[in-house]
Amino acid sequence: MSGHPYQYVVLKCVPRVDRGECLNVGVVLFSQSAGFLRAATWVDEARLRAFAPDLDVEAVSASLAVIDEVCTGASGGGRPTLATPGKRFGWLSAPRSTVIQPSAVHGGTAEDPEAELALLLERLVR
């Protein structure tokens, strides 16, 4: 095995939790050995509006911004105070019943976690 082991979740927009339908809007990747925890997101506003005309796309974008802030360790304003990247990833990957939900946790290895995050975003979201 070469490279840094990592875990990731796909961020899904679930406009109606009762229906379970979703669109992928981002990825969070965590590699403890590389000291890396970052989110990459991409919101196709036209696609979201076609999928869920009543969806507040600005609220979706705001929720994704909070996820990015949690990755960097920002706290306050409803964000949890979690000291380590591993704990923050655990919080971000925990199942929830909200408009933005994480997938199951997946894993892999990569020499460059940042490049892998970009690749996952392109493959799974765009």
N, C-alpha and C positions, 0 to 999 in steps of 0.2 A: 504494500500500500504506500503510495507516494502522495505528497501534498498534505494539506491540513484537512482533518475530518471536519465536517460541518453538518448542521441541521438547518432545515428551512421549513417555513409554512407559506402557503399561498394565501393571500388575503382575498376574500370573496365578498362582493357586495350582494346582500340578500335583501332586496327591497320588501318582500313579504315573507317573514319568517315562517308563517303558516304554510306557505306553498313550497318553500325550500329551493326555489329556483335562484340561480346565482350567475354573476359574471365575475371573472377574475380581474382584480384591480391592483394587485401588488404582490410582492414577495418580501419576507423577512428572512435574512440569513445570519446564522450565528456560528462562529468558529472559535471555540475557547482557545485552542492552541495558537491561533493567529491573532487573538485579541480583537475579534471583529464582530460587530453587531450592527447591521444596517438594514434599512428598508428601502426598497425601490418601488415606486408606484407609477401607474399610468391610467388615467381616467379618460375614456373615450366618451365625452359628454353626449354626442349624438346617439351613440349605441345605448348608453344608459337611459336616455330619454325615450328611445324607441322601445326598450325593454320594460321600462316602468315610467310612464308619462308623469305620474304624480311624485316621483322621487325628488327629493331636495338634493340636487347634485352638489351644491355648495356645502351642504352638511356632510356629504360623503367625503369631499376634499378636505374639510376641516378635521374629520375623524382620522383620515390618513396622515394629516400633518401631526396630529397628536401621537400617532404610532411612531412617526419619525423622531419626534422629540423624546419619546420614551427610550428609543434606541440610543440616543445620545446621553441619556441620564438626566434629562430635565425633569423636575418634579414640581408639584403645586398645580393649582388650577384643575384639580380632578385627576391629575396624573399620579401614579403610585410613586412612593419613595423606595426605590430598590437599588441597593448599593452595587451589585455586581451585574455585568452583562448577562451572565447565566440566569440570574433571577429575573432580570427584565425580559429575556427571551421566554422564560417559563410563564410569566404573566401574559406576554403577547400571544403565546401559542395556546393558552388555556381556552377550552371551548366556551362560547358565549352565545347568547340569543339576542344579537343586535344586528343592525344593518351591515356592519363590517364584521366578518367572522374569519377565523383562521382555519385552514385545512388541517388534516392530520399532519404530524411532524414527519418529514422525510429526511434522508441523509445522503451524504456522498463525501468525496474528497476533492480538493482543488489546490493547485499551487498558489493561485491568486483568488482569494475569496471575493474581492471586489469585481473582478472580471466574471467570476461564476455567477454572482448576483445579477449582473447585466445580462448574461446568457439566459438565466432562468426567467428573468422578466420578459425577454424577447420570445422565448419558447412557450411560456405558460400564460402570458398576459396579453401581449400585443397582437 
